[in-house]
Amino acid sequence: MNNKEQKERMERLNHALHVNIARDNRNINLTCLALIVPFFGVYFARKIDDKSYRTLAYVLSFANFMITVFPLVYEQWKHSN
């Protein structure tokens, strides 16, 4: 393998590494959005490529929904009865 082939190979590997890092950053950002916004968390979670990040986003979205929205709905239901 001469220097030119080695340089091209290193450039391809470097590009692939940057693409993977960008994809991971996107997945992490979408997971954080799923945690912050309870109603659109499922929408953001469906856009995630990696299965483990997607599962985490679904769990965080459900937890946020149960913490923020469910008590409000329960209080309204309790007062209406």
MODAMO-V912575 format. One record per residue. N is the residue number from 1. RES is the residue in one small letter. PSI is psi in whole degrees, -180 to 180 (NA if undefined). OMEGA is omega as a letter, one per 40 degrees, with the letter a starting at -180 (NA if undefined). Layout:
BEGIN
((N,RES,PSI,OMEGA) (N,RES,PSI,OMEGA))
END
This chain:
BEGIN
((1,m,121,a) (2,n,179,a) (3,n,-38,a) (4,k,-45,i) (5,e,-41,i) (6,q,-40,i) (7,k,-43,i) (8,e,-40,i) (9,r,-44,i) (10,m,-37,i) (11,e,-41,i) (12,r,-44,i) (13,l,-41,i) (14,n,-42,i) (15,h,-44,i) (16,a,-39,i) (17,l,-44,i) (18,h,-36,i) (19,v,-42,i) (20,n,-40,i) (21,i,-42,i) (22,a,-40,i) (23,r,-42,i) (24,d,-42,i) (25,n,-40,i) (26,r,-43,i) (27,n,-41,i) (28,i,-42,i) (29,n,-42,i) (30,l,-35,i) (31,t,-42,i) (32,c,-39,i) (33,l,-38,i) (34,a,-32,i) (35,l,-39,a) (36,i,-42,a) (37,v,106,a) (38,p,-38,a) (39,f,-37,a) (40,f,8,a) (41,g,-39,i) (42,v,-38,i) (43,y,-45,i) (44,f,-37,a) (45,a,-33,a) (46,r,-20,a) (47,k,-7,a) (48,i,136,a) (49,d,-44,a) (50,d,135,a) (51,k,-39,a) (52,s,-41,i) (53,y,-38,i) (54,r,-44,i) (55,t,-43,i) (56,l,-41,i) (57,a,-41,i) (58,y,-44,a) (59,v,-45,a) (60,l,-38,i) (61,s,-43,i) (62,f,-42,i) (63,a,-42,i) (64,n,-40,i) (65,f,-44,a) (66,m,-29,a) (67,i,-39,a) (68,t,-48,a) (69,v,-44,a) (70,f,-45,i) (71,p,-35,i) (72,l,-44,i) (73,v,-39,i) (74,y,-41,i) (75,e,-42,i) (76,q,-40,i) (77,w,-40,a) (78,k,-38,a) (79,h,-24,i) (80,s,-21,a) (81,n,NA,NA))
END
